[in-house]
């Protein structure tokens, strides 16, 4: 089966996605910190807010990042340096792995976008030493990307595939409520981590919802 390539995304499209995601983080960062407070150190929202605030100010000056890959690399490097902590490392890895997968392509078709997201999933696995069920961002990202690939393989439109992927990310986010954290600071809470939604999975669901809203 082949993956449909009915649309091509440019650097400008990716910028629209990232800025929308940054806006959502700015609006919801207190919610993310409240979720983190349930079993972590309550800083996921504040860390992400700090990085996204800086990102919103910096992106207009990235004239040198002309290709999609260059832009994604800049996003990744910026997040690593401005978000800090495990969130910065993992989100930075997501975008740096996507950049590597995209390479020097001038535009991104649906198949390449799917490959880039799959590279991001592998990056989170490699960097975080996590698997699905550990109650991390991977529990939203992995099923979302799996659905994206499946929909595109079935030759659905990119818009429909991204909408389904965003819905899968949100379902994965919600499923973390019944999980016991096995990685990160939340793992210290052990059984007490059950009953709360993982903040990283929540922000990843926001990332994929922004993709559906802007790239589709």
Rosetta silent file (secondary structure, phi, psi, omega in degrees, C-alpha in Angstrom):
SEQUENCE: XXXXXXXXXXXXXXXXXXXXXXXXXXXXXXXXXXXXXXXXXXXXXXXXXXXXXXXXXXXXXXXXXXXXXXXXXXXXXXXXXXXXXXXXXXXXXXXXXXXXXXXXXXXXXXXXXXXXXXXXXXXXXXXXXXXXXXXXXXXXXXXXXXXXXXXXXXXXXXXXXXXXXXXXXXXXXXXXXXXXXXXXXXXXXXXXXXXXXXXXXXXXXXXXXXXXXXXX
SCORE:     score description
SCORE:     0.000 S_00000001
   1 L     0.000  145.622 -178.984    0.000    0.000    0.000 S_00000001
   2 L  -108.335  160.252  177.007    1.225    3.469   -0.709 S_00000001
   3 L   -95.586  131.333 -179.282    0.917    6.687    1.247 S_00000001
   4 L   -63.730  145.990 -179.185   -1.010    9.463   -0.458 S_00000001
   5 L  -129.522   49.021 -172.040    0.978   12.587   -1.407 S_00000001
   6 L   -79.890  -11.820 -179.023   -1.848   14.948   -2.263 S_00000001
   7 L  -133.893  153.924  176.484   -0.493   17.963   -0.396 S_00000001
   8 E  -128.746  127.872 -177.923    2.865   19.638    0.031 S_00000001
   9 E  -100.373  143.113  179.983    3.747   21.657    3.101 S_00000001
  10 L  -109.199  176.276  175.533    6.198   24.525    3.124 S_00000001
  11 H   -57.273  -38.084  179.674    8.271   26.201    5.789 S_00000001
  12 H   -63.774  -38.544  177.040    5.467   28.762    6.138 S_00000001
  13 H   -62.680  -44.045  179.856    2.966   26.000    6.890 S_00000001
  14 H   -64.712  -37.212  177.627    5.206   24.613    9.618 S_00000001
  15 H   -62.892  -41.016  178.473    5.624   28.068   11.112 S_00000001
  16 H   -61.249  -39.988  177.757    1.857   28.446   11.299 S_00000001
  17 H   -62.867  -49.970 -175.408    1.690   25.094   13.136 S_00000001
  18 H   -67.153  -38.481  179.271    4.401   25.920   15.656 S_00000001
  19 H   -68.634  -35.576  176.053    3.063   29.371   16.418 S_00000001
  20 H   -65.251  -43.503  177.313   -0.413   27.952   16.969 S_00000001
  21 H   -60.733  -44.012  178.975    1.037   25.356   19.338 S_00000001
  22 H   -60.184  -41.462  178.178    2.977   28.057   21.176 S_00000001
  23 H   -61.661  -40.840 -179.404   -0.218   30.084   21.572 S_00000001
  24 H   -65.809  -39.027  177.450   -2.015   27.065   23.018 S_00000001
  25 H   -64.175  -42.302 -179.968    0.768   26.487   25.535 S_00000001
  26 H   -60.669  -37.513 -178.805    0.650   30.133   26.570 S_00000001
  27 H   -76.252  -30.960 -170.111   -3.101   29.839   27.172 S_00000001
  28 H  -113.574   11.430 -173.073   -2.997   26.475   28.958 S_00000001
  29 H   -63.893  -31.102  178.229    0.315   26.487   30.841 S_00000001
  30 H   -68.264  -35.622  175.942   -1.391   26.746   34.241 S_00000001
  31 H   -62.936  -43.710  179.752   -3.447   23.657   33.431 S_00000001
  32 H   -62.455  -40.959  179.038   -0.261   21.789   32.511 S_00000001
  33 H   -68.530  -36.502  177.149    1.399   22.786   35.771 S_00000001
  34 H   -63.609  -40.483  177.112   -1.670   21.760   37.764 S_00000001
  35 H   -64.109  -40.208 -179.763   -1.555   18.330   36.120 S_00000001
  36 H   -67.306  -30.319 -178.587    2.146   18.075   36.896 S_00000001
  37 H   -66.596  -22.376 -176.870    1.510   18.989   40.523 S_00000001
  38 L   -63.820  -33.159 -178.872   -0.552   15.826   40.983 S_00000001
  39 L  -148.458    0.288 -179.514    2.538   13.604   40.916 S_00000001
  40 L  -119.217 -144.657 -178.173    5.485   15.660   39.702 S_00000001
  41 L  -109.714   14.887  171.197    7.099   18.978   40.523 S_00000001
  42 L    63.160   27.233 -176.842    4.461   21.229   38.916 S_00000001
  43 L  -116.495    2.290 -178.161    6.849   22.835   36.451 S_00000001
  44 H   -60.979  -46.024 -179.328    5.849   21.376   33.066 S_00000001
  45 H   -64.356  -44.867 -178.342    3.546   24.281   32.301 S_00000001
  46 H   -67.913  -38.480  177.788    5.941   26.975   33.456 S_00000001
  47 H   -64.176  -45.682 -179.717    8.868   25.425   31.599 S_00000001
  48 H   -67.541  -38.728  178.614    6.882   25.122   28.384 S_00000001
  49 H   -61.746  -41.552  179.333    5.426   28.617   28.781 S_00000001
  50 H   -62.110  -45.166 -179.656    8.897   30.093   29.132 S_00000001
  51 H   -67.995  -41.309 -178.748   10.110   28.344   26.002 S_00000001
  52 H   -71.083  -33.161  175.715    7.047   29.123   23.902 S_00000001
  53 H   -61.604  -45.172  178.177    7.085   32.766   24.943 S_00000001
  54 H   -66.787  -35.757  179.702   10.657   33.043   23.714 S_00000001
  55 H   -63.998  -43.897  179.670    9.761   31.108   20.571 S_00000001
  56 H   -59.708  -32.840  179.462    6.957   33.505   19.666 S_00000001
  57 H   -79.587  -28.066 -171.770    9.413   36.373   19.864 S_00000001
  58 H   -89.590  -35.496 -172.613   12.181   34.617   17.937 S_00000001
  59 H   -53.925  -41.861 -179.915   10.476   32.980   14.959 S_00000001
  60 H   -59.031  -18.130 -178.815    9.949   36.210   12.959 S_00000001
  61 H   -95.492    2.992 -177.096   13.743   36.664   12.885 S_00000001
  62 L   -88.052   54.067 -178.486   14.502   33.217   11.458 S_00000001
  63 L   -65.823  -27.040 -178.684   14.877   34.368    7.865 S_00000001
  64 L   -74.303  -19.221  179.848   17.802   32.006    7.349 S_00000001
  65 L   -85.779   75.859 -170.369   15.674   28.944    8.094 S_00000001
  66 L   -82.589  -30.857 -177.492   14.230   28.821    4.591 S_00000001
  67 L   -97.581  161.163  177.063   13.484   25.114    4.220 S_00000001
  68 H   -55.553  -43.128 -179.605   11.168   22.986    6.360 S_00000001
  69 H   -63.541  -41.916  178.377   14.115   21.029    7.708 S_00000001
  70 H   -64.131  -39.615  179.745   16.044   24.150    8.655 S_00000001
  71 H   -65.567  -46.503  179.548   12.998   25.552   10.382 S_00000001
  72 H   -61.716  -37.377  177.642   12.335   22.373   12.371 S_00000001
  73 H   -63.863  -42.946  178.244   15.991   22.279   13.417 S_00000001
  74 H   -61.814  -41.794  177.871   15.785   25.861   14.677 S_00000001
  75 H   -59.737  -47.700 -179.123   12.650   25.006   16.651 S_00000001
  76 H   -61.278  -46.412 -179.950   14.350   22.009   18.225 S_00000001
  77 H   -64.484  -39.394 -179.696   17.511   23.876   19.167 S_00000001
  78 H   -64.344  -43.305 -178.844   15.497   26.774   20.551 S_00000001
  79 H   -65.100  -42.342  178.598   13.377   24.498   22.721 S_00000001
  80 H   -57.140  -41.957 -174.542   16.412   22.685   24.108 S_00000001
  81 H   -82.193  -25.558 -173.202   17.990   25.978   25.141 S_00000001
  82 H  -106.455  -29.001 -179.125   14.905   27.799   26.416 S_00000001
  83 L   -81.534  -47.052  178.832   12.579   25.183   27.924 S_00000001
  84 L    76.179  169.605  177.108   15.171   23.272   29.893 S_00000001
  85 H    64.165 -165.652 -178.402   14.793   20.079   31.892 S_00000001
  86 H   -67.038  -33.194  179.036   13.377   16.855   30.524 S_00000001
  87 H   -62.862  -43.674  178.972   10.625   18.686   28.637 S_00000001
  88 H   -63.438  -42.738 -179.389   13.188   20.713   26.717 S_00000001
  89 H   -64.373  -43.476 -176.024   15.262   17.650   25.919 S_00000001
  90 H   -74.576  -44.645  177.147   12.298   15.594   24.728 S_00000001
  91 H   -67.199  -36.852  175.172   10.539   18.297   22.737 S_00000001
  92 H   -60.003  -42.552  178.829   13.867   19.339   21.290 S_00000001
  93 H   -62.472  -40.567  178.210   14.426   15.739   20.228 S_00000001
  94 H   -53.979  -50.718 -174.908   11.004   15.614   18.576 S_00000001
  95 H   -77.541  -32.457  177.524   11.791   18.522   16.283 S_00000001
  96 H   -69.059  -38.220  176.581   15.435   17.672   15.682 S_00000001
  97 H   -68.751  -37.571  175.795   14.507   14.144   14.630 S_00000001
  98 H   -62.368  -42.429  179.501   11.785   15.534   12.378 S_00000001
  99 H   -60.428  -42.479 -179.765   14.325   17.906   10.847 S_00000001
 100 H   -64.491  -40.311 -179.743   16.716   15.046   10.171 S_00000001
 101 H   -66.900  -37.206 -179.091   13.963   12.994    8.532 S_00000001
 102 H   -73.022  -34.889  179.671   12.884   15.904    6.326 S_00000001
 103 L    64.393 -137.942 -176.452   16.441   16.695    5.288 S_00000001
 104 L  -100.469   19.308  178.560   16.855   19.356    2.629 S_00000001
 105 L   -59.067  138.730 -179.976   13.458   18.833    0.975 S_00000001
 106 L   -78.554  -27.456  175.728   11.932   22.111   -0.170 S_00000001
 107 L  -138.696  163.336 -178.562    8.418   20.900    0.617 S_00000001
 108 E  -119.011  117.769  174.327    6.949   18.064    2.694 S_00000001
 109 E   -86.480  176.933 -174.099    4.377   15.739    1.230 S_00000001
 110 H   -61.520  -40.249  179.782    2.086   13.632    3.391 S_00000001
 111 H   -63.255  -42.234  179.625    4.335   10.593    3.275 S_00000001
 112 H   -68.860  -35.545  176.399    7.396   12.542    4.375 S_00000001
 113 H   -62.090  -42.725  178.320    5.416   14.204    7.156 S_00000001
 114 H   -62.524  -42.464  178.322    4.420   10.778    8.434 S_00000001
 115 H   -63.072  -38.086  179.647    8.043    9.623    8.306 S_00000001
 116 H   -65.307  -42.142  177.526    9.115   12.731   10.201 S_00000001
 117 H   -66.531  -36.633  177.393    6.594   12.074   12.971 S_00000001
 118 H   -64.797  -37.132  175.742    7.683    8.445   13.148 S_00000001
 119 H   -64.590  -35.545  178.143   11.276    9.646   13.576 S_00000001
 120 H   -64.766  -42.072  177.494   10.042   11.886   16.400 S_00000001
 121 H   -59.547  -46.840  179.787    8.463    8.909   18.157 S_00000001
 122 H   -63.319  -34.821  177.573   11.701    6.958   17.915 S_00000001
 123 H   -63.149  -41.497  178.096   13.564    9.967   19.229 S_00000001
 124 H   -65.129  -41.166  177.929   11.383   10.102   22.333 S_00000001
 125 H   -61.250  -46.553 -177.653   11.895    6.372   22.874 S_00000001
 126 H   -66.935  -46.885 -175.201   15.656    6.718   22.495 S_00000001
 127 H   -74.335  -41.419 -176.265   16.060    9.866   24.547 S_00000001
 128 H   -90.184   -9.511 -176.293   13.557    9.102   27.287 S_00000001
 129 L    52.733   48.219 -175.564   14.175    5.339   27.472 S_00000001
 130 L  -121.191  164.425  172.680   10.400    4.917   27.574 S_00000001
 131 L  -137.842  165.563  178.372    7.774    2.642   26.124 S_00000001
 132 L   -62.573  138.349 -176.963    4.025    2.933   25.790 S_00000001
 133 L   100.130   -6.403  178.394    2.316    2.430   29.114 S_00000001
 134 L   -82.662   -1.410 -178.838    4.997    4.259   31.124 S_00000001
 135 L    65.363   62.727  177.961    2.679    7.266   31.506 S_00000001
 136 L  -137.883 -176.471  176.728    4.656    9.778   29.460 S_00000001
 137 L   -57.928  -26.013 -179.521    4.221   11.928   26.373 S_00000001
 138 H   -61.089  -29.176 -177.951    4.833    8.795   24.312 S_00000001
 139 H   -70.259  -16.234  171.273    1.398    7.494   25.293 S_00000001
 140 H   -99.162  -38.740 -174.216   -0.163   10.328   23.305 S_00000001
 141 H   -71.682  -47.791 -174.568    2.451   10.652   20.558 S_00000001
 142 H   -61.398  -51.193  179.134    2.882    7.023   19.519 S_00000001
 143 H   -64.320  -31.448  177.886   -0.798    6.135   18.925 S_00000001
 144 H   -63.394  -46.189 -178.898   -1.315    9.452   17.178 S_00000001
 145 H   -70.247  -34.052  175.688    1.482    8.798   14.716 S_00000001
 146 H   -62.307  -42.478  178.465    0.321    5.225   14.200 S_00000001
 147 H   -67.726  -39.254  178.224   -3.119    6.490   13.232 S_00000001
 148 H   -57.793  -48.912  179.458   -1.598    9.145   10.962 S_00000001
 149 H   -61.602  -43.903 -178.237    0.348    6.504    9.050 S_00000001
 150 H   -62.820  -43.333 -178.971   -2.661    4.180    8.831 S_00000001
 151 H   -66.464  -40.894  179.856   -4.968    6.888    7.490 S_00000001
 152 H   -70.207  -35.477  176.947   -2.449    8.055    4.917 S_00000001
 153 H   -63.514  -32.603  176.811   -1.742    4.480    3.842 S_00000001
 154 L   -82.016    8.086  176.316   -5.471    4.141    3.228 S_00000001
 155 L    64.432   33.522  170.835   -5.137    7.231    1.008 S_00000001
 156 L   -75.899  162.024  178.278   -7.197    9.513    3.200 S_00000001
 157 L   -68.789  157.856  178.160   -6.610   13.235    2.840 S_00000001
 158 H   -61.376  -38.063  179.012   -3.955   14.854    4.998 S_00000001
 159 H   -60.020  -47.764 -179.559   -6.693   16.870    6.686 S_00000001
 160 H   -66.594  -40.079 -178.858   -8.640   13.745    7.643 S_00000001
 161 H   -64.849  -42.204  179.935   -5.491   11.893    8.693 S_00000001
 162 H   -69.307  -35.897  176.664   -4.328   14.712   10.956 S_00000001
 163 H   -62.956  -44.027  178.362   -7.771   15.069   12.505 S_00000001
 164 H   -65.736  -37.905  179.162   -7.791   11.356   13.316 S_00000001
 165 H   -65.005  -40.959  178.628   -4.239   11.594   14.637 S_00000001
 166 H   -64.502  -41.548  178.269   -5.178   14.472   16.941 S_00000001
 167 H   -63.301  -39.759  178.027   -8.167   12.519   18.249 S_00000001
 168 H   -65.871  -37.746  177.334   -5.903    9.518   18.894 S_00000001
 169 H   -63.424  -40.145  179.553   -3.445   11.734   20.781 S_00000001
 170 H   -68.315  -36.567  175.737   -6.263   13.003   22.991 S_00000001
 171 H   -66.415  -39.880  176.979   -7.444    9.453   23.656 S_00000001
 172 H   -64.472  -40.223  175.006   -3.880    8.502   24.542 S_00000001
 173 H   -56.940  -50.904 -177.094   -3.663   11.488   26.851 S_00000001
 174 H   -63.912  -33.621 -178.597   -6.858   10.486   28.652 S_00000001
 175 H   -66.333  -22.844 -179.470   -5.704    6.874   28.958 S_00000001
 176 H   -66.055  -16.935  179.630   -2.714    7.958   31.063 S_00000001
 177 H   -60.982  -31.133 -177.827   -5.116    8.630   33.937 S_00000001
 178 H   -93.528    4.929 -177.647   -5.313    4.891   34.607 S_00000001
 179 L   -98.177  157.282  171.818   -1.553    4.337   34.364 S_00000001
 180 L  -102.636  126.888 -177.181    1.139    4.262   37.026 S_00000001
 181 L   -64.681  132.053  179.049    4.119    6.443   36.129 S_00000001
 182 L  -117.175   -4.190 -179.034    7.304    4.466   35.525 S_00000001
 183 L  -135.804  156.179  176.462    9.565    7.232   34.263 S_00000001
 184 L    74.728 -175.112 -177.909   10.493   10.751   35.347 S_00000001
 185 H   -64.179  -27.996  178.699    9.763   12.459   38.629 S_00000001
 186 H   -63.345  -24.999 -178.323    6.177   11.236   38.574 S_00000001
 187 H   -65.571  -21.856  178.326    7.477    7.691   38.987 S_00000001
 188 H   -67.451  -23.658 -179.990    8.459    8.528   42.571 S_00000001
 189 H   -78.269  -16.113  179.025    4.767    8.830   43.384 S_00000001
 190 H    50.890 -125.586 -175.582    4.196    5.221   42.284 S_00000001
 191 H   -61.327  -23.882  179.374    0.533    4.256   42.790 S_00000001
 192 H   -68.426  -14.391  177.584   -0.285    7.838   43.773 S_00000001
 193 H   -77.881  -16.484  178.066    0.336    8.822   40.153 S_00000001
 194 L   -70.729  139.832  178.959   -2.722    6.834   39.112 S_00000001
 195 L   103.197   -7.568  177.384   -5.830    8.940   38.635 S_00000001
 196 L  -120.845  147.074  178.763   -4.133   11.972   37.072 S_00000001
 197 L   -81.269  138.374 -178.596   -3.513   12.709   33.404 S_00000001
 198 L   -68.802  130.570 -178.709    0.125   12.997   32.381 S_00000001
 199 H   -66.402  -36.001  178.392    1.117   16.614   31.608 S_00000001
 200 H   -65.870  -40.756  175.926    3.539   15.630   28.845 S_00000001
 201 H   -63.691  -33.036  179.094    0.869   13.591   27.106 S_00000001
 202 H   -67.481  -44.667 -179.998   -1.424   16.594   27.466 S_00000001
 203 H   -69.389  -32.784  175.855    0.976   18.996   25.774 S_00000001
 204 H   -66.141  -38.794  176.185    1.646   16.456   23.004 S_00000001
 205 H   -61.302  -35.973  175.737   -2.110   16.205   22.403 S_00000001
 206 H   -66.022  -39.230  178.254   -2.087   19.987   22.043 S_00000001
 207 H   -60.873  -45.265 -177.916    0.779   19.704   19.543 S_00000001
 208 H   -73.914  -32.781  175.488   -1.132   17.232   17.395 S_00000001
 209 H   -65.857  -39.538  176.260   -4.382   19.182   17.650 S_00000001
 210 H   -63.127  -37.894  177.631   -2.504   22.267   16.449 S_00000001
 211 H   -62.651  -43.242  179.416   -1.157   20.221   13.525 S_00000001
 212 H   -64.236  -36.857 -176.349   -4.692   19.177   12.578 S_00000001
 213 H   -73.390  -31.568 -170.680   -5.906   22.748   12.851 S_00000001
 214 H  -111.445  -30.456 -175.633   -3.120   24.327   10.785 S_00000001
 215 H   -94.243  -19.095 -177.612   -1.583   21.713    8.474 S_00000001
 216 L   -76.824    0.000    0.000   -4.748   20.051    7.276 S_00000001
